[in-house]
């Protein structure tokens, strides 16, 4: 079996984060390695956990997707993002 895809969830809506986390927990091919509700929290955790995939809200805390995602290559160059 292939290793699980390591995912970070970044969204400021708790119900959405918890729903995605539950979906990830129910699958053997997904491992949720980080969950954040703010842009700063996401940047800190992504830099530490180096997920394979980042799923984020388009606009979080009045930031645009570009602002949220622009710092990811610096802290986790191999991570891919999905918004």
BAFI-3210 file (N, C-alpha, C; in Angstrom, 3 decimals, decimal comma, padded with zeros to 6 digits):
// residues 83
n [1|2|3|4|5|6|7|8|9|10|11|12|13|14|15|16|17|18|19|20|21|22|23|24|25|26|27|28|29|30|31|32|33|34|35|36|37|38|39|40|41|42|43|44|45|46|47|48|49|50|51|52|53|54|55|56|57|58|59|60|61|62|63|64|65|66|67|68|69|70|71|72|73|74|75|76|77|78|79|80|81|82|83]
n.u [000,842|000,517|002,113|000,269|-001,284|-000,134|-001,818|-002,616|-005,041|-006,473|-008,571|-010,958|-013,421|-014,858|-016,617|-016,315|-013,550|-013,549|-015,222|-013,745|-011,526|-012,689|-013,396|-010,833|-009,796|-011,281|-010,223|-007,691|-005,733|-005,180|-003,625|-004,145|-002,092|-001,960|-003,901|-005,366|-006,599|-006,010|-004,071|-001,418|-001,070|-001,322|000,969|003,022|002,576|002,648|005,261|006,510|005,388|005,467|003,503|002,145|000,042|-001,958|-004,967|-006,955|-009,006|-010,282|-010,470|-009,336|-009,506|-009,670|-007,686|-006,409|-006,428|-003,986|-002,301|-002,403|-001,280|001,188|003,464|003,981|005,761|008,258|008,381|007,678|008,623|007,920|005,225|001,899|-000,879|-004,417|-007,272]
n.v [-001,181|002,236|005,059|007,175|010,238|013,217|015,745|019,185|021,184|024,286|026,648|029,073|028,347|026,403|024,176|023,313|022,647|020,571|018,752|018,078|016,993|014,743|013,275|012,775|011,218|008,936|007,602|005,505|006,350|008,988|011,274|013,533|016,037|018,504|021,248|024,359|027,623|030,197|032,417|032,858|030,769|028,616|029,004|028,611|025,914|024,492|024,888|023,307|020,701|019,992|019,164|017,052|018,018|020,941|022,135|024,855|027,643|030,076|032,816|033,935|035,349|037,962|037,856|037,255|034,415|034,376|035,774|034,055|031,700|032,458|032,375|029,702|028,126|028,903|027,932|025,270|023,736|021,449|021,069|020,941|022,953|023,302|025,053]
n.w [000,000|-000,774|000,826|003,086|002,051|003,264|004,848|005,348|006,899|006,457|007,553|008,537|009,500|011,823|011,655|009,017|009,019|010,938|009,663|007,325|008,612|009,818|007,558|006,529|008,640|008,369|006,269|004,958|003,260|003,696|005,827|008,268|009,114|010,192|011,440|011,064|012,011|011,475|009,381|010,251|012,092|010,317|008,677|010,570|011,404|008,967|008,194|010,101|009,874|007,174|005,052|002,396|000,923|000,971|002,071|001,750|002,652|000,408|001,167|004,130|007,248|006,188|004,293|001,016|-001,208|-002,508|-000,727|001,460|000,450|-000,576|001,084|001,523|-000,210|000,767|003,450|003,205|000,697|-000,863|-000,582|-001,854|-002,866|-002,387|-003,085]
ca.u [000,000|001,259|001,988|-000,848|-001,030|-000,098|-002,629|-002,860|-006,316|-006,450|-009,862|-011,402|-014,744|-014,610|-017,430|-015,675|-012,301|-013,876|-015,772|-012,624|-010,719|-013,405|-013,244|-009,453|-009,623|-011,995|-009,532|-006,339|-004,793|-005,031|-003,233|-004,209|-000,922|-002,091|-005,167|-005,188|-007,738|-005,510|-002,973|-000,160|-001,046|-001,055|002,369|003,847|002,411|003,089|006,720|006,947|004,909|005,789|002,508|002,163|-001,065|-002,579|-006,312|-007,223|-010,106|-009,825|-010,269|-009,327|-009,096|-009,539|-006,562|-006,768|-005,736|-002,595|-001,576|-002,323|-000,436|002,467|004,582|004,144|006,986|009,420|008,414|007,452|008,693|007,346|003,778|001,010|-002,047|-005,724|-008,168]
ca.v [000,000|003,498|005,845|008,116|011,631|014,049|016,911|020,247|021,859|025,673|027,282|029,714|027,829|025,189|023,053|022,844|021,972|019,303|017,847|017,551|016,145|013,474|012,545|012,287|010,163|007,732|007,038|005,034|006,977|010,391|011,546|014,960|016,318|019,828|021,957|025,729|028,510|031,520|032,384|032,714|029,405|027,743|029,152|027,975|024,458|023,953|024,867|022,217|019,371|019,761|018,274|016,856|018,781|021,921|022,511|026,107|028,505|031,141|034,048|033,630|036,527|039,089|037,650|036,580|033,135|034,660|036,115|032,861|030,684|032,970|032,020|028,253|027,584|029,188|027,091|023,870|023,783|020,298|021,028|021,414|023,584|023,187|026,017]
ca.w [000,000|-000,843|002,056|003,128|001,689|004,476|004,524|006,327|006,678|006,932|007,313|009,772|009,876|012,606|011,169|007,794|009,420|011,600|008,658|006,530|009,485|009,962|006,295|006,499|009,643|007,943|005,103|005,227|002,336|004,073|007,204|008,567|009,957|010,784|011,282|011,534|011,800|011,084|008,426|010,987|012,610|009,170|008,290|011,600|011,382|007,675|008,257|010,985|009,481|005,759|004,454|000,941|000,338|001,858|001,654|002,429|002,250|-000,497|001,939|005,547|008,017|005,268|003,395|-000,224|-001,389|-002,873|000,497|002,295|-000,157|-001,055|001,954|001,675|-000,813|001,612|004,649|002,858|-000,755|-001,544|-000,361|-002,897|-002,250|-003,020|-002,440]
c.u [000,888|001,109|000,842|-000,388|-001,159|-000,740|-002,676|-004,151|-006,252|-007,761|-010,325|-012,828|-014,566|-015,385|-016,799|-014,390|-012,598|-014,444|-014,672|-011,733|-011,371|-013,300|-011,839|-009,226|-010,284|-011,299|-008,113|-005,303|-004,583|-004,646|-003,261|-003,094|-000,981|-003,430|-004,947|-006,408|-007,311|-004,354|-001,642|000,000|-000,727|000,416|003,285|003,789|002,906|004,606|007,256|006,592|005,194|004,799|002,706|001,168|-001,614|-003,928|-006,675|-008,428|-009,537|-009,569|-010,423|-008,781|-008,836|-008,305|-007,073|-006,010|-004,269|-001,753|-001,378|-001,274|000,962|003,653|004,854|005,411|008,239|009,506|008,257|007,446|008,040|005,825|003,030|-000,227|-003,293|-006,621|-009,544]
c.v [001,244|004,257|006,844|009,502|012,451|015,397|017,897|020,946|023,259|026,357|027,911|029,320|026,472|023,988|022,455|022,082|020,613|018,294|017,235|016,640|014,780|012,631|011,962|011,137|008,856|007,012|006,634|005,743|008,472|010,467|013,052|015,256|017,694|020,447|023,353|026,574|029,925|031,350|032,163|031,301|028,416|027,797|028,452|026,454|023,832|023,877|023,731|020,838|019,010|018,791|018,125|017,785|019,734|022,287|023,752|026,824|029,623|032,441|033,741|034,856|037,733|039,005|036,986|035,265|033,356|034,979|034,892|031,904|031,161|032,554|030,530|027,720|027,810|028,231|025,605|023,715|022,611|020,195|021,566|021,996|023,363|024,184|025,937]
c.w [000,000|000,473|001,961|002,684|002,964|004,150|005,689|005,936|007,273|006,555|008,614|010,188|010,554|012,072|009,905|008,128|010,029|010,621|007,800|007,356|009,660|008,703|006,205|007,451|009,217|006,784|005,473|004,354|002,607|005,545|007,409|009,563|010,593|010,480|011,830|011,200|011,439|010,110|009,143|011,534|011,484|008,789|009,288|011,507|010,084|007,632|009,099|010,434|008,039|005,097|002,945|000,269|001,392|001,272|002,455|001,849|001,371|000,267|003,417|006,269|007,135|004,378|002,126|-000,308|-001,720|-001,638|001,381|001,749|-000,514|-000,199|002,062|001,017|000,031|002,802|004,351|001,338|-001,487|-001,380|-001,566|-002,229|-003,085|-002,328|-003,065]
res [x|x|x|x|x|x|x|x|x|x|x|x|x|x|x|x|x|x|x|x|x|x|x|x|x|x|x|x|x|x|x|x|x|x|x|x|x|x|x|x|x|x|x|x|x|x|x|x|x|x|x|x|x|x|x|x|x|x|x|x|x|x|x|x|x|x|x|x|x|x|x|x|x|x|x|x|x|x|x|x|x|x|x]
***
